């Protein structure tokens, strides 16, 4: 597969884990999963090459490098100064102009998604620390869902870029002992799956450390409530050999996050008593998620933390992300 190192935009089926420094870890993994025939929401990635072009056109390289030199010299001793510098970088990045040649390719790719699917998209940061293969900025970078026009997409792209320079990311990189020059940033743009249920599956038990069982967490709608801690998910513990559910804990899910087509946004919706007590997955869906998760774990050769969703209406299963469990 060609590395396409001078491409501004690449489709997910054009990339895999050979392209880490060009598209970031999230996009590279999704491309790899697509190549295996695993259902992944289709989309494209704005490459690190496009980000570097954006920096040059806006004369931001030297300014950001100056800030990074100060950050490095401070060694995270002065958090107020670090926060101030981080905010200055954010203003520079979000106020910059995306070069016309880059914007043209982004618009073309987005229009292709609109024509073949629907206008609503998810926009997610995809970064990699080149010198620290176990560091993926998990949970540190920005993601946006429900974006439905090109202006919103352009704004989100710049916010994804700037999120890599947030105070949390700066502190994280410092702990990893990595300079920002070796951080590569892609932005993944995919069709937004209107989720009936969503959650995560751990292909090993991160609490007991057992590799003989997996844990699935699930809730109605989008996963925003689970991530924020506002919703207690259903939990299914599955034997990895037999795919038998050995334990289940069905919570009372008082609300969920769902797509509202008339408002063109995700809304928080109270659930009636029957739905709140109903399992958000059928036993067959638990088995299907488990089997796919084992396949992904086998391919990458280590336990995985996998985000998934089930589409409303079709009940199709999609994989949204996969990353190693670093605590086992």
N, C-alpha and C positions, 0 to 999 in steps of 0.2 A: 504493500500500500504506500502510495506517495505521501511524503510528509507535508507537502503543501505549506512550507514555512512562510511563504509570502502571501497567504490568503487572508483576507479580512473576515470572510464568512465561510464556514464549512457546515455541511449537513451532518447530523449525528451518524448516519450510515457511512460517512467518509472518514470517521476517526475511530481510534481505539487507544489502548494504553501505550502505544508508541508515540502518541501525540500529547503526552502529559504537559510538557512545557509550552505547548502551543495553545491548548484549549483548557487546561486545568484538569484537576482530578475528577470532578463530578461529571463533566462532559465526556472525558475519555472513558470512564467506566460505563456510562450509558451507551456510548458507541460500541464498546466491547460487548455489552449485553445484547444490543440489537443484532450484532453479528452472530450471536449464538441462537437467534430466533426467539429471544425473550421479549414479551410485550412491553415496550417502552413508549410513552407518548412521543410522537414524532416532532422533530424540530431541528434547529440549527444552533450553532455557537458562534459568537463574535470572538475572534481569536485575540491572543495576547499581542500579535502583530498589529492588529487594529488599535489596541490600547496604546502601544508604543507610537504609532503614527499620530494618534490623538495628542499625546504628550508633546511630540515634536512640533506639530502645527500650532499648538497653543503656547509654545515656548515655556513649557512647564518642567522640562527635565532638570534644568539647573536649580529652579526654585525648590522643587521637591527634594532634589539631592541635598540642598543646603539644609532643609528641615530634617532630613534623615541623618545627616552628619551631626546635627545638634542632638537629635534623639539618641543616637549611638553614644555620644559623649556623656549624656546624662545618666545612662545606665539605669533608667527607670527610678532614679532617686527623687526627682522632682515631678510628681504626678500632675501638679497644676500646670507646669510648663509643658509637659507632654500633651495634656489635654488641649491646651491652647494651640500648640503646633498642629495637632491632629485636626482640630477644627479649621485651621487655616488651609491645610491641604484639602480638606473636604470642600471648602468654598471654591478653591481653585479648580478642582476637578468638576464639580457640579455646575460651575459657571462657564466651563470651556465649551468650545464649538466642535462638534464631531465633523471631521473633514468630509467634504462632499462625496469623494470617491468611496469612503467608508459608508456614509449614510445611504448612498445610492444602493449599495449591495444589501444593506439591512432592510431597506424598504422593499426591494425586490423579493427577498426571502420571506418577509412578513406577508406580502401580498400572495405569495404562493401558498402559505399556510391558510390564509383567509379563503382562498379559492377552493382549496381541497378539503378543508375542515370547517373551522368557524373562527370568528375574530378574536375570541377570548384566549389569552395566552398566559403562561407562567414564565416569569423571568427570574433566573437564579444565578447567583455568583458561582464561579467555578475557578478555584485557585489551587496552586500547588507551591510548596516550598521545595525548590529543586534540590537543595542540599540536605533535606530532612524528609526522607520518603515516608516516615510514619506520621508526619504532620500534615493535616488536611484542612485546618481552619474550621473543623466541624462546629457548627453552631455559632460561628463568629461573623459570618458574612450575610449580606442582605438577600432576601428572596421576596418576590412579589407575585401575587396571583390575581386573576380577574382583570388584567390589562386588556383594553379592547380598541386601542387606536395607536397610530404611529407616534404621535406626540407623547403619549404615556410610555410607550416602549423606549423612546430616546431618553426620556427623563430617568426611567428605571435603570437603563444601561449605565448612565453616569453615576447613579446612586450605588449600583453594584461595584463599580470601580472604586468609588470613594470609600466604601465600607471596608475595603482591605487596609485602609489607613486609619481606621477607628482606634480609639485608645485601647480597647480590648484586644484588637489584633496586634497592635504594637507590643503590648505586654506579652501576648502569646508568643510572638516571634522572638522576643527577647529571651523568654524561658527556653525556647527551642535552640537558642544560640545562632539564629539565622539573620543575616542582613537582608534588608528589603530589596536590594538589587537582584536577589535570586528568587523573588516571588513573581510568579507568572499568573496572570489573571485573564480568564475567559468569562464570558457571560452566556449562559445557556437559555435559549428561548424555545419553549415547547407549547404545543396545544394544551390548553387547560382541560383536564378531565373533570367533568362535573360529578363529584364523588358522592356515591351513596353511603359508602363506608370507607374508612381509611385507618392506617396505623403503621406499626412497625413489627418486624419479626427479628428476633435475635436467634441465630442458629446455634448458640450455646447459651447456657444460663449465666448471665453476667453477675448474678448474686451468689449462687452456689458454686459457680465455675464449672459446672458439669457440662461436658461436651456431648452427653448422651441424650439431652433433651433440648427443646427449643421453646421459646416464649413468644407468643403473639399478643400484642396489645391492639385493641380495635375500638372504634367509636363510630357513631353515625356522622355522615357528612365529611367535610374536610377535617384535616388533622389539627387545625389551629387550636381548638380547645384543649386537646391532649398535650400539645407542645407547651401551651401557656400554663397548664396545671389547673385550668378551670373545670375540666371534665375528667372524671375518673373512668378510665377505659375498661372494657371487658378484657379479661386475661385468660388465655388458653395455653396450657402447658402440654406439649406434644412429645411423645416418644419418637426419637429420630429413626429408629429401626423399623417400627411398625406403623408409624404415623397415627398412632392411637392417641386420642385426647385423654391424658391421665389426670388432668384437673382443669376445672373451669370456674371462673369467678365472674359472674354477670353483675355489673354494677347498675345502679339507678342513674341513668344518663338523662339528666333533666333538660338538657339543651344540646343543640348541635349547630354547626356552621354549614350553610347551604348556599348555592348560587341562586340569586334572584334575577331572573331574566328581564323583568320590567325595570328594575333599578340598575341593572348591569353591575352588580357587586355582590360580594359574599355577605350574608347577614347571619346574625345569631338568632336562632329560632327555638322557642320553648317546645318541648315534645310532650305529647299527651302521655298519660300514665302507662297505657299499654305499650307504646313504642319505647318509652324510657326503660322499661323492664325487659324488653325483648333483646335477645342476643343480636349483636350487630353483624355477626357472621353465622352462616349455616355450618353444620359439621363438614359438608363437602367443601365449602370455601376454605375452612381451616386446613383441610387436607391438601387442597390445591396450592394454597400459599406455602404450606410446609414443604411439599414436593419441589416446588420451584425454588424455594430458599436453599434446600439441600443441593440442588443442581448448581446454584450460584456459588455456594460455599465450596463445592467440589472443584469448580473451575478455578477459583482464586486461591484455593489451598489453605484457607484459614477461616475461622468463624467470622460471620458477617452480621452487621446491623443494617437491615434493609427496610426502606420505606416503600409502602405499597398503597394502592387504592383500588376500589371497585366502582366502576362507572354506573351511575344511576340510569336505569332503563335497560341497558344491555347486560348488566351484571358482569361485564368483562373485567378481568384482573389486569392491572398495570403495575410495573415496577418503576418507582420514581427515583430511587437512589440506592446504592449499596456501598458500604465502606467497612473496613475491618473493625472488629471489636478490639480495642487496644488494651482493655483491662484483663484479658485472659491470655 
